[in-house]
Amino acid sequence: MSEPITINALLQLGGIIAAFWGGYKILMEIIKTIGGKYVEKKKQEELEPTLIKNIQDERDKISEKYDNELSEMRNQINENHADTEAKLQELVAMVMILTKGQVAALDGLKQQGCNGKVTQAKQELDEFLMSKAVDI
C-alpha cells in the first residue's frame, strides 16, 4: 500500500461515501414512511372503535333527549284533552240546566194562558228536544 493518494482517488472515495450516505438517507425515508403508515393504520384501528362508540353515545343522548321531549308532549296533550273533556261536560250540563229552565218557563207561561209566540216557541223547543233524543 505504498500508492500515493491522488485527488482522483479522494474524489472516488468521496463519491462512494456520498452514494452510501444518499442510499442510507433514502432507506431511512422508506423505513420512516412504511413505519409511519403502519403506526397510522394501527392508530386508526385503535381509534375506530372509540369513534364508533362516541358516535353511538352521542346518538343515544340525542335519542334520549327527544324521547323525553316527546313523552312530555304526549303528557301535555293528554292533560289538555282531559281538561277539554271536563270543560265540555261542564258546558253540556249548563246547557241542559238552561234548556230545562226554558222548558219550565214556556210551560208556565202556557199554563197561565199565554198564547201566540209562547205556544210556537214551546212547540219548536219540544220538537228540537225530541229530534235530539232520537239522535242519541
C-alpha positions in Angstrom: 0.0 0.0 0.0 2.5 2.4 -0.9 0.4 4.1 -3.6 0.2 7.8 -3.4 -3.2 9.3 -2.6 -4.4 11.2 -5.6 -7.2 13.7 -6.0 -8.9 11.3 -8.2 -8.8 8.6 -5.5 -10.1 11.1 -3.0 -13.0 12.1 -5.4 -13.8 8.5 -5.9 -13.8 7.9 -2.1 -16.0 11.0 -1.6 -18.4 9.8 -4.3 -18.7 6.3 -2.7 -19.3 8.0 0.7 -21.9 10.3 -0.8 -23.6 7.3 -2.5 -23.7 5.4 0.7 -24.9 8.4 2.6 -27.6 9.1 0.0 -28.7 5.4 0.0 -28.8 5.5 3.8 -31.0 8.6 3.8 -33.3 7.1 1.1 -33.5 3.8 3.0 -34.3 5.7 6.3 -37.1 7.7 4.5 -38.6 4.5 3.1 -38.5 2.9 6.6 -40.0 6.0 8.1 -42.7 6.2 5.6 -43.6 2.5 5.9 -43.4 2.7 9.7 -45.5 5.9 9.8 -48.2 4.3 7.6 -48.1 1.2 9.9 -48.4 3.4 13.0 -51.1 5.5 11.4 -53.0 2.3 10.5 -52.7 1.0 14.0 -53.9 4.3 15.5 -56.8 4.3 13.1 -57.7 0.7 14.1 -57.5 1.7 17.7 -59.5 4.9 17.2 -62.3 3.4 15.1 -64.0 1.5 17.9 -63.6 4.6 20.1 -65.0 6.9 17.4 -67.9 4.5 16.8 -68.7 4.3 20.5 -68.5 8.1 20.8 -70.9 8.5 17.9 -73.2 5.8 19.3 -73.2 7.5 22.7 -73.9 10.9 21.2 -76.8 9.4 19.1 -78.2 7.7 22.3 -78.0 11.1 24.1 -79.9 12.8 21.3 -82.4 10.0 21.1 -83.0 10.0 24.8 -83.4 13.8 24.8 -86.1 13.7 22.0 -87.8 10.6 23.6 -88.1 12.7 26.8 -89.4 15.7 25.0 -91.9 13.5 23.0 -93.1 11.9 26.3 -93.6 15.4 27.8 -95.6 16.5 24.8 -97.7 13.4 25.0 -98.4 14.0 28.6 -99.3 17.6 27.9 -101.6 16.5 25.1 -103.3 14.0 27.4 -103.7 16.7 30.1 -105.1 19.2 27.6 -107.5 16.5 26.3 -108.7 15.7 29.8 -109.1 19.4 30.6 -111.1 20.0 27.4 -113.3 17.0 28.1 -114.1 18.3 31.6 -114.9 21.7 30.3 -117.1 20.2 27.6 -119.0 18.2 30.1 -119.5 21.3 32.2 -120.9 23.2 29.2 -123.2 20.3 28.4 -124.5 20.4 32.0 -125.0 24.2 31.8 -126.9 23.9 28.5 -129.0 21.2 30.0 -129.9 23.3 33.0 -130.7 26.3 30.8 -132.8 24.2 28.5 -134.8 22.7 31.4 -135.3 26.3 32.7 -136.5 27.4 29.3 -138.9 24.5 29.0 -140.3 25.2 32.5 -140.7 28.9 31.8 -142.5 28.3 28.5 -144.7 25.6 30.2 -145.6 28.0 33.0 -146.5 30.8 30.5 -148.6 28.3 28.5 -150.4 27.2 31.7 -151.2 30.9 32.5 -152.9 31.2 29.2 -150.2 32.9 27.2 -150.6 32.1 23.5 -149.1 33.1 20.2 -145.3 33.2 20.3 -145.1 31.3 23.6 -147.0 28.3 22.0 -144.9 28.5 18.9 -141.6 28.6 20.9 -142.7 25.7 23.1 -143.5 23.6 20.1 -140.2 24.4 18.4 -138.3 23.6 21.6 -140.2 20.3 22.1 -139.6 19.3 18.5 -135.9 20.2 18.8 -135.5 18.2 22.1 -137.4 15.2 20.5 -135.1 15.2 17.5 -132.0 15.3 19.7 -133.4 12.5 21.8 -133.7 10.4 18.6 -130.1 11.3 17.6 -128.7 9.9 20.8 
